[in-house]
Structures are given as C-alpha cells and as structure tokens.
C-alpha cells in the first residue's frame, strides 16, 4: 500500500465506484448483468474497506466508509448465494463457483458479519462445483467448512469422502478413507451409495475376505438389504455355485420384485446350470443321458425362461440387460418357435 494520502484517495475512488455500481443495480433488468453487478459491488466494497481501514502515520485506523457501506451493501452481499445458483442454472460453473467462494470468504468481513449467514450451504455448493471440475483439494476444503453446519453436514460428509477417494495415494490415505466411509455407512445403513462405495473399495483393493465379511455381517444385521443379497448372489454366481446364487438373488427379488439385474441374473443362473449339466452329460456318454436327466435339464431351462421373459418385460429396449442371447438359447433348447425371432435381435 502507498502513503496515507494515497490510501485515502484510493478508498474514496473505490467508494465512488460502489456508488456507481449501486445506481446501475437499481435499474438493472437483465439477470446476468444483475448478478455480475452484485459480485462487482461486493468486491469493490471490500477493496474500499481495505484501503479505508489502513493505519495512518500514528498507527491508528479509522474507516470512513465502513458503516455506510455495511448498511447499503450488506443485503446485496446476501445475493451472492442467488448469484451462484443462477450461474449454475446457466451452466456457467466457474462463475457459480466464484460467487459461492466470494460469499464464504467474506462472511466474517466487518461489512457483512451482521447479515444472516448460510456459509455451510454455500461452502457445500462450492465444494460440489469444485468437485465437478476435478479440483478435489478445493472441494475438500469447502466440504470441511460445510461439515460445521449441522443442516448440511450429512451431504458435506458424503462430499468429503468422495474427495478423499479421489485424493488418496498412500496406504495410509486409503485406510483413512475406509474408516471414514465405514463410519458414514454405520450412520446410514440404508444408503445404497455408501454400500456401493464400500463394495467398490473392497473389490478394487482385492480385499476379498473383507468383502465377504462385510456382506455376511450386513445380511445378519439387516436381512432386508436387497443390495447385500444381490452381492451375495453375484459372488456365488461368479463361482458357478448356481443354486446358492439363485437362493440369494431370490431373497433380493422378494424384497424388490422389479429389481431388474437380479431378475435377469436368476434367469442366467438357471440356464447356465442347464448348459453345465448338458455338457457334463455329454462328456459322460450316452448312458448318462437318461429321461430323468433330460427332464432335469429342461426344467432348468424352463425356470430360466420365466425370469428372462420377465426381464424382457421390465426392459424391452434392453437398456440395462441384454436378455436376447440367453432367451434365444432357452427357446432353442426348448424347441420354442420363437427362437428364430429372438435370434434376429441378437447384436453380433
């Protein structure tokens, strides 16, 4: 900063700029221009106050414009939250982030500290926007601020954990992430988001035993967790333990009759067991291919057909599961005339 006279001159100049910006705001009808002016007013008022409050040659300071600027810009400062929301609605994420950041950074400033505060909410939105542009360190900083607000702490904690996952590099980082994620899940055991993150963590880090234990504990604690039953079925299915997988998947389907991936996988398990049994009978020779054995194979195919056709009804456009190839296989094995029609749907 310059001399005392220079500082006071600069403060007066900036105060006149605040006058001009306030006059523009009064007649502004365009939203973009309005919120741009709001941001400019806050920045200019803060800069004015900085120069105005610098100590004189005797080391004393007396802000000439603070009281008046606090009165006339305080309510405008509150509009920064609306500015952030507006810019976000216009897909101007950098401007939205800047507005929220300015709000959080100036919340304790003497010009605005008497105004109603929503720092936690603004910090959370700033964190989400920073996360969206992959600035995970900044996102985590704002998540930490938002965590202090009980009203937004739950969402802030989820953001914090997401940032920890993105920033983790060392074994120690990952242990901290696991502990934080586990704690969040313990607080909200009905959250599929935290459940899936824990499953992803155990899977990606090769923690097979920890994953098995997690799933079994979850089923014991909450037998109505369809995701836990589905995961138990998936692990059995990957091990070609078809009946075990069917039983677990069926528990998930009993909890949610429209659980499409589970419905589809039950059909796959039945048909896979049928194919596996057919292959085994073929290897054993003609003597093993008794009427009872053939009946058992056909029964599995028919069971598979029930679930695959249900998947077809639930997902006719095959957006989630491609039921056409296995259903063609079933129709072909059962001698169903719809086999040819189904074959035409297969994407080669």
C-alpha positions as CSV (number, residue, x, y, z in Angstrom):
1,X,0.0,0.0,0.0
2,X,1.1,3.6,-0.6
3,X,1.2,6.7,1.6
4,X,-1.7,7.6,4.0
5,X,-2.9,10.2,1.5
6,X,-2.7,7.7,-1.4
7,X,-4.7,5.1,0.6
8,X,-7.5,7.6,1.5
9,X,-7.6,8.7,-2.1
10,X,-7.9,5.2,-3.3
11,X,-10.6,4.4,-0.7
12,X,-12.6,7.5,-1.9
13,X,-12.2,6.4,-5.5
14,X,-13.4,2.9,-4.8
15,X,-16.3,4.3,-2.7
16,X,-17.4,6.3,-5.7
17,X,-17.3,3.1,-7.8
18,X,-19.6,1.5,-5.2
19,X,-22.0,4.5,-5.7
20,X,-22.0,3.9,-9.4
21,X,-22.5,0.2,-9.2
22,X,-25.4,0.6,-6.8
23,X,-27.0,3.0,-9.2
24,X,-26.7,0.5,-12.0
25,X,-28.1,-2.3,-9.9
26,X,-31.3,-0.3,-9.2
27,X,-32.2,-0.1,-12.9
28,X,-30.9,-3.5,-13.9
29,X,-33.4,-5.8,-15.5
30,X,-31.1,-8.5,-17.0
31,X,-30.3,-11.4,-14.6
32,X,-26.8,-12.0,-15.9
33,X,-25.9,-8.3,-15.7
34,X,-27.6,-8.0,-12.3
35,X,-25.6,-10.8,-10.7
36,X,-22.4,-9.6,-12.3
37,X,-23.0,-6.2,-10.7
38,X,-23.7,-7.9,-7.3
39,X,-20.3,-9.6,-7.5
40,X,-18.6,-6.3,-8.5
41,X,-20.3,-4.4,-5.7
42,X,-19.1,-6.9,-3.1
43,X,-15.5,-7.0,-4.4
44,X,-15.3,-3.2,-4.7
45,X,-16.8,-2.6,-1.2
46,X,-14.3,-5.0,0.3
47,X,-11.4,-3.4,-1.5
48,X,-12.6,0.1,-0.5
49,X,-12.8,-1.0,3.1
50,X,-9.3,-2.4,2.9
51,X,-7.8,0.9,1.9
52,X,-10.1,2.9,4.1
53,X,-9.0,0.9,7.2
54,X,-5.2,1.1,6.7
55,X,-3.4,2.7,9.7
56,X,-2.2,6.3,9.4
57,X,1.3,7.6,10.3
58,X,0.5,7.2,14.0
59,X,-0.6,3.6,13.6
60,X,-4.2,4.3,14.1
61,X,-7.0,3.4,11.7
62,X,-10.5,4.8,11.2
63,X,-12.7,3.5,8.5
64,X,-14.6,6.4,7.0
65,X,-16.9,4.5,4.7
66,X,-17.4,1.2,6.6
67,X,-20.6,2.0,8.4
68,X,-22.4,3.4,5.4
69,X,-21.1,0.6,3.1
70,X,-22.1,-2.1,5.5
71,X,-25.6,-0.6,5.6
72,X,-26.0,-0.4,1.8
73,X,-24.1,-3.4,0.6
74,X,-24.9,-5.9,3.3
75,X,-28.2,-7.1,1.8
76,X,-26.6,-7.2,-1.6
77,X,-23.8,-9.5,-0.3
78,X,-26.5,-12.0,0.6
79,X,-27.4,-12.1,-3.1
80,X,-24.1,-13.9,-3.8
81,X,-25.8,-17.2,-3.0
82,X,-28.5,-16.5,-5.5
83,X,-25.8,-15.5,-8.0
84,X,-24.2,-18.9,-7.6
85,X,-27.5,-20.6,-8.1
86,X,-28.2,-18.5,-11.2
87,X,-24.9,-19.1,-12.8
88,X,-25.2,-22.8,-12.1
89,X,-28.6,-22.9,-13.8
90,X,-27.0,-21.3,-16.8
91,X,-24.2,-23.9,-16.8
92,X,-21.6,-21.2,-16.0
93,X,-19.9,-23.3,-13.4
94,X,-16.7,-21.2,-13.0
95,X,-18.8,-18.1,-12.3
96,X,-21.1,-20.0,-10.0
97,X,-18.1,-21.3,-8.0
98,X,-16.6,-17.8,-7.8
99,X,-19.8,-16.4,-6.4
100,X,-20.1,-19.0,-3.7
101,X,-16.4,-18.7,-2.9
102,X,-16.7,-14.9,-2.5
103,X,-19.7,-15.4,-0.2
104,X,-17.8,-17.8,2.0
105,X,-14.5,-15.9,2.0
106,X,-16.2,-12.6,3.0
107,X,-18.7,-14.0,5.5
108,X,-16.7,-12.7,8.5
109,X,-15.8,-9.4,7.0
110,X,-17.0,-6.4,9.1
111,X,-19.1,-5.2,6.2
112,X,-21.2,-8.3,6.2
113,X,-20.8,-10.1,9.6
114,X,-24.2,-8.7,10.8
115,X,-26.1,-10.3,7.9
116,X,-27.9,-13.7,8.1
117,X,-25.3,-16.3,7.2
118,X,-25.7,-19.5,5.1
119,X,-22.0,-20.3,4.9
120,X,-22.4,-24.0,5.3
121,X,-24.8,-24.3,2.4
122,X,-22.6,-22.0,0.2
123,X,-19.5,-23.9,1.1
124,X,-21.2,-27.2,0.2
125,X,-22.3,-25.9,-3.2
126,X,-18.8,-24.5,-3.8
127,X,-17.4,-27.9,-2.9
128,X,-19.7,-29.7,-5.3
129,X,-18.8,-27.3,-8.1
130,X,-15.1,-27.7,-7.4
131,X,-15.5,-31.5,-7.4
132,X,-17.3,-31.2,-10.8
133,X,-14.2,-29.5,-12.3
134,X,-11.9,-32.1,-10.7
135,X,-10.4,-29.6,-8.2
136,X,-10.6,-32.1,-5.4
137,X,-8.4,-30.3,-3.0
138,X,-10.5,-27.2,-3.1
139,X,-13.6,-29.3,-2.9
140,X,-12.4,-31.0,0.2
141,X,-11.6,-27.6,1.8
142,X,-15.1,-26.4,1.3
143,X,-16.5,-29.8,2.4
144,X,-14.6,-29.3,5.7
145,X,-16.3,-25.8,6.1
146,X,-19.7,-27.2,5.3
147,X,-19.3,-30.0,7.9
148,X,-19.5,-27.4,10.6
149,X,-23.1,-26.7,9.7
150,X,-25.5,-29.3,11.1
151,X,-28.1,-28.6,8.5
152,X,-25.8,-29.6,5.6
153,X,-23.3,-31.8,7.5
154,X,-24.6,-35.1,6.1
155,X,-24.2,-34.1,2.5
156,X,-20.9,-32.4,3.3
157,X,-19.6,-35.7,4.8
158,X,-20.5,-37.5,1.6
159,X,-18.6,-34.9,-0.5
160,X,-15.7,-35.2,1.9
161,X,-15.5,-38.9,1.4
162,X,-15.7,-38.6,-2.4
163,X,-12.8,-36.1,-2.2
164,X,-10.8,-38.5,0.0
165,X,-11.3,-41.3,-2.6
166,X,-10.1,-39.0,-5.4
167,X,-7.0,-37.7,-3.5
168,X,-5.9,-41.0,-1.8
169,X,-2.5,-42.2,-2.9
170,X,-0.8,-43.9,0.0
171,X,-1.9,-46.9,2.1
172,X,-2.5,-44.5,5.0
173,X,-4.8,-42.4,2.8
174,X,-6.8,-45.4,1.8
175,X,-7.1,-46.6,5.4
176,X,-8.4,-43.2,6.4
177,X,-10.9,-43.3,3.5
178,X,-12.1,-46.8,4.6
179,X,-12.6,-45.7,8.2
180,X,-14.5,-42.5,7.2
181,X,-16.6,-44.4,4.7
182,X,-17.4,-47.1,7.2
183,X,-18.4,-44.6,9.8
184,X,-20.7,-42.9,7.4
185,X,-22.3,-46.2,6.4
186,X,-22.8,-47.1,10.1
187,X,-24.7,-43.8,10.5
188,X,-26.9,-44.5,7.4
189,X,-27.0,-48.3,6.8
190,X,-29.9,-47.8,4.3
191,X,-27.8,-45.8,1.9
192,X,-27.1,-47.8,-1.3
193,X,-24.5,-45.1,-2.1
194,X,-22.2,-45.8,0.8
195,X,-22.9,-49.6,0.5
196,X,-21.7,-49.5,-3.1
197,X,-18.7,-47.4,-2.3
198,X,-17.6,-49.9,0.3
199,X,-18.1,-52.7,-2.1
200,X,-16.1,-50.9,-4.8
201,X,-13.3,-50.2,-2.3
202,X,-13.0,-53.8,-1.2
203,X,-13.2,-55.0,-4.8
204,X,-10.7,-52.6,-6.3
205,X,-8.2,-53.2,-3.5
206,X,-8.5,-57.0,-3.7
207,X,-9.9,-57.3,-0.1
208,X,-11.9,-60.5,-0.9
209,X,-12.2,-61.6,2.7
210,X,-13.2,-58.2,4.0
211,X,-15.9,-58.0,1.3
212,X,-17.2,-61.5,2.2
213,X,-17.3,-60.5,5.9
214,X,-18.9,-57.1,5.1
215,X,-21.7,-58.8,3.1
216,X,-22.4,-61.5,5.6
217,X,-22.4,-59.0,8.5
218,X,-24.8,-56.8,6.6
219,X,-27.2,-59.6,5.9
220,X,-27.2,-60.6,9.5
221,X,-27.7,-57.1,10.7
222,X,-30.3,-56.1,8.0
223,X,-31.8,-59.0,6.2
224,X,-33.9,-56.6,4.2
225,X,-30.9,-55.1,2.4
226,X,-31.6,-56.2,-1.2
227,X,-28.2,-55.0,-2.3
228,X,-26.4,-57.3,0.2
229,X,-28.4,-60.3,-1.0
230,X,-27.7,-59.3,-4.6
231,X,-24.0,-59.1,-3.9
232,X,-24.0,-62.4,-2.2
233,X,-25.8,-63.9,-5.2
234,X,-23.2,-62.3,-7.6
235,X,-20.3,-63.8,-5.7
236,X,-21.9,-67.2,-5.7
237,X,-22.7,-66.8,-9.4
238,X,-19.1,-65.9,-10.2
239,X,-18.1,-69.1,-8.5
240,X,-20.6,-71.1,-10.6
241,X,-22.5,-72.0,-7.5
242,X,-25.7,-71.7,-9.3
243,X,-28.3,-72.8,-6.7
244,X,-26.6,-70.8,-3.9
245,X,-26.7,-67.7,-6.2
246,X,-30.4,-68.4,-7.1
247,X,-31.3,-68.5,-3.4
248,X,-29.5,-65.2,-2.6
249,X,-30.9,-63.5,-5.7
250,X,-34.3,-64.7,-4.9
251,X,-34.1,-63.1,-1.4
252,X,-33.3,-59.8,-3.2
253,X,-36.1,-60.3,-5.6
254,X,-38.5,-61.0,-2.8
255,X,-37.6,-57.5,-1.4
256,X,-38.0,-55.8,-4.7
257,X,-39.9,-57.7,-7.4
258,X,-38.7,-55.1,-10.0
259,X,-35.0,-55.4,-9.3
260,X,-34.1,-55.9,-12.9
261,X,-30.4,-57.1,-12.7
262,X,-31.4,-59.7,-10.1
263,X,-34.3,-61.0,-12.1
264,X,-32.0,-61.3,-15.2
265,X,-29.3,-63.0,-13.2
266,X,-31.6,-65.6,-11.8
267,X,-32.5,-66.5,-15.4
268,X,-28.8,-66.6,-16.3
269,X,-28.1,-68.9,-13.3
270,X,-30.8,-71.4,-14.3
271,X,-29.7,-71.5,-17.9
272,X,-26.0,-71.7,-17.0
273,X,-26.7,-74.7,-14.7
274,X,-28.7,-76.3,-17.5
275,X,-25.8,-75.8,-20.0
276,X,-23.3,-77.0,-17.5
277,X,-25.4,-80.1,-16.8
278,X,-25.8,-80.8,-20.5
279,X,-22.1,-80.5,-21.1
280,X,-21.4,-82.9,-18.2
281,X,-23.9,-85.5,-19.5
282,X,-22.3,-85.2,-23.0
283,X,-18.9,-85.9,-21.6
284,X,-20.2,-89.0,-19.7
285,X,-21.6,-90.5,-22.8
286,X,-25.0,-91.9,-23.9
287,X,-25.6,-94.0,-20.8
288,X,-25.8,-90.9,-18.6
289,X,-28.4,-89.2,-20.9
290,X,-31.5,-90.8,-19.2
291,X,-35.0,-89.4,-19.5
292,X,-34.7,-88.2,-15.9
293,X,-31.5,-86.3,-16.7
294,X,-33.1,-84.7,-19.8
295,X,-36.1,-83.7,-17.7
296,X,-33.9,-82.1,-15.1
297,X,-32.1,-80.1,-17.8
298,X,-35.3,-79.0,-19.5
299,X,-36.8,-78.0,-16.1
300,X,-33.8,-75.6,-15.5
301,X,-34.3,-74.1,-19.0
302,X,-38.0,-73.5,-18.3
303,X,-37.2,-71.9,-15.0
304,X,-34.6,-69.7,-16.7
305,X,-37.2,-68.7,-19.3
306,X,-39.6,-67.4,-16.7
307,X,-37.1,-64.9,-15.3
308,X,-35.6,-63.9,-18.7
309,X,-39.0,-63.2,-20.1
310,X,-39.7,-61.1,-17.0
311,X,-36.5,-59.2,-17.7
312,X,-37.7,-58.7,-21.2
313,X,-41.0,-57.1,-20.0
314,X,-39.1,-54.9,-17.5
315,X,-36.5,-53.7,-20.0
316,X,-38.0,-54.1,-23.5
317,X,-35.4,-51.8,-25.1
318,X,-32.5,-53.8,-23.4
319,X,-31.2,-50.6,-21.9
320,X,-29.9,-52.3,-18.8
321,X,-29.6,-56.0,-19.6
322,X,-29.4,-57.8,-23.0
323,X,-31.8,-60.6,-22.5
324,X,-31.9,-61.6,-26.2
325,X,-28.9,-64.0,-26.4
326,X,-29.8,-66.1,-23.3
327,X,-33.5,-66.1,-24.2
328,X,-32.7,-67.3,-27.7
329,X,-30.6,-70.1,-26.1
330,X,-33.5,-71.1,-23.9
331,X,-36.1,-71.1,-26.8
332,X,-33.7,-73.1,-29.0
333,X,-33.1,-75.7,-26.2
334,X,-36.9,-76.0,-25.5
335,X,-37.8,-76.1,-29.2
336,X,-39.8,-72.9,-28.9
337,X,-40.9,-71.5,-32.2
338,X,-39.9,-68.0,-31.0
339,X,-36.2,-68.9,-31.2
340,X,-35.7,-67.6,-34.7
341,X,-37.4,-64.3,-33.9
342,X,-35.2,-63.9,-30.9
343,X,-32.1,-64.7,-32.9
344,X,-32.8,-61.7,-35.1
345,X,-32.5,-59.5,-32.1
346,X,-29.0,-60.6,-31.1
347,X,-26.3,-57.9,-31.6
348,X,-23.3,-59.5,-33.2
